Amino acid sequence: MTGIAKLLANIQSDLWRDLLIDWERFLRAANHPESTRYGYVLAACQLAAYLVDELPGSGPALDPRLVTRRQVVAFQAWMIETRSPATAVNKYKSLQQFFRWLLQEEEIERSPIEGVPLPNVGQKLIPVISDAETQEILGVCRGNSFLQLRDQALVRMYYNTGARLSEIGCLLVADLDLDTNSVVLHGKGDKERRVRFGSRTARILTRYLRARNRRDGIAEVKELWIADRGTRPLKSSGIKIRLKRIGEKAGLSGVYAHRWRHSFAHEWRLAGGDTGDLMMVLGWSSEEMARRYGANAAAERAQRTQARLGIGERV
């Protein structure tokens, strides 16, 4: 059972479940990647569960077509209080898509999210993972077992390419080119890009592939990453959990793939790398993303300039 199927199986209302199944089918037809579909459906399922808890037996808890603006506002406030403003923004955008689809299907006459303000998210500097911390994480993975080789390869791929969790997690063996030390990444909107990785990453990938190829029945498996035993592919969700556990073993909290993406952008901007080139490597179409991810580097450059100028120290 897939992650999306598990979400839908937990829905208590038949009307909610039936409409969400049709919506997810629509998203698949529009070629949205599985990670995007999961995030969208998760937000709707969370709203349904919230309504069951807050308004048990009421119309909206049984039928998404009866959800009101006030209930969406309450759900959003609850998300901000129990999660974070950034999470609330993600849920807002997902629910916006769900109710837009209900409008298109003529199931509702007006979206209940219309007029609901987008949560304000203050800009925070995302803590990057330093080389020293990455070295500690790799130290936990050091060894020659299959699991250790795979985990080393995963960590190095994330740090060396700055790729998204799903971009590395969904790689196929055919996406790798060890002759040129490069990989084809499948980004958002089904956009492909080729990025390079270093010799150390190439070496550990080669060792991992040798260990992988020794598994019985592996010739039929196209996915690059597989579980510790057997030939079952290791999905992005499993990689996310694995990275967290590795970080905890290294004595570090909050270890996840996206922090290496921030680290990549930080190092690039700190070294004076071109913004356009960074956008190409990381798969961005907006300079706003480059500014957001480069905030740490900009702050560090500003501090260096401040120290050099010595303003306020001449008297």
Secondary structure as UniProt FT lines:
FT   HELIX           3..9
FT   HELIX           14..29
FT   TURN            30..31
FT   HELIX           34..54
FT   TURN            56..57
FT   HELIX           59..62
FT   HELIX           64..66
FT   HELIX           69..82
FT   HELIX           85..104
FT   TURN            105..106
FT   TURN            112..115
FT   HELIX           131..141
FT   HELIX           146..161
FT   HELIX           165..169
FT   HELIX           173..175
FT   STRAND          176..177
FT   TURN            178..181
FT   STRAND          182..186
FT   HELIX           188..190
FT   STRAND          192..196
FT   HELIX           199..213
FT   TURN            216..217
FT   HELIX           218..220
FT   TURN            230..231
FT   HELIX           236..249
FT   TURN            250..251
FT   HELIX           257..270
FT   TURN            271..272
FT   HELIX           275..282
FT   HELIX           287..293
FT   HELIX           295..309
FT   TURN            310..312
//
